[in-house]
C-alpha cells in the first residue's frame, strides 16, 4: 500500500491564551496542499516491497537512507531524504503511529518505507501528515474498521495538527489545533509556496516571545471578508517572533506582495510562506 501524504497551509493563526497544561489555545484554518508531498509505503512484515527499490535507487545509502528495527522486531522502518536523515528512524511519527495502534489492537509486523521530500521545520506539517496517513493505512491493512472520528482521536495523540490530515479537507482548528470542524471554502486562486533554504524553525522557537491575545475581530469573521481585505487582517501571530529572528522571511513575504499576490502569509510556525494569486 502506497500513499503520498500532502502538507497543509494555515489561513490565519491566532494564539489566544496559554493553558494550564502548558499548551496554547489557538484558532486557524487548515488547508490541504498537494503541491508538496512525501511517499509512504507500508506492507506486512513478510511482504516484498514493489516500490522501495525504485524509490530509493537514486539515494546515497550512506548519507541519505537510514534503516532501523524496533526491539520487538515488529517494525522495520526505512527513511530516505536527500538532505540526510538526522533523526532516529524509530522515533519517526510513522513508527509511533504503528505503536499506538499496536498497543490497542495487537497488529502484525510491518515494513515502513518513507521517502521524505516535504521540508522539515517549515510549518507545513509533513511529519504530522505521515503519521495520519500511516494510521489510515494501518487501519486498512489490518481491517480495523475505524471511523474517521476514531482515527482523528488517535492522530491527536501524536501531534496537535495530525488529526487534520485524517480528514484532509479545509477544517477550522481550535484548542491545540486538534478540535476540528468543517469549513467549506473555495480558493479560486493560484497558490505558490516558498520554502527558503537553510532556515528551519522549531515550534519552541516560534512560541518564544509570543504574547497570547484574543483579537477584536476573530478569525471566522476575518475569513468571511473578501480575500482582497485579508492582507492586514488575516494574520499569523508567529510572524512577529519568527520574522524578528529571521528578517529574510519578512523580505520574502514582501516580495510575494510585490509580485502581485492578493494575499501572502507564513504557514504555521514557519519557515515556509505561501501566496494566493488571482
Secondary structure, DSSP 8 states (H G I E B T S, - for coil): -EE--EEEEEEEEEEEEE-TTS-EEEEEEEEEEEEEE-EEEEEETT---SSHHHHHTTS-HHHHEEEEE-TTS-EEEEEE-TT---S-GGGSHHHHHHHHHHHHH----EEEEEE--S-SSSSS-HHHHHHHHHHHHHHHHTT----HHHHHHHHHTT-TTTTHHHH-S-EEEETTTTEEEE------SEEEEE--TT----HHHHHTT------SS-HHHHHTS-GGG-TTTS-BTHHHHHHHH-HHHHHHHHHHHHTT-SEEEE-TTSS-EEEEE-
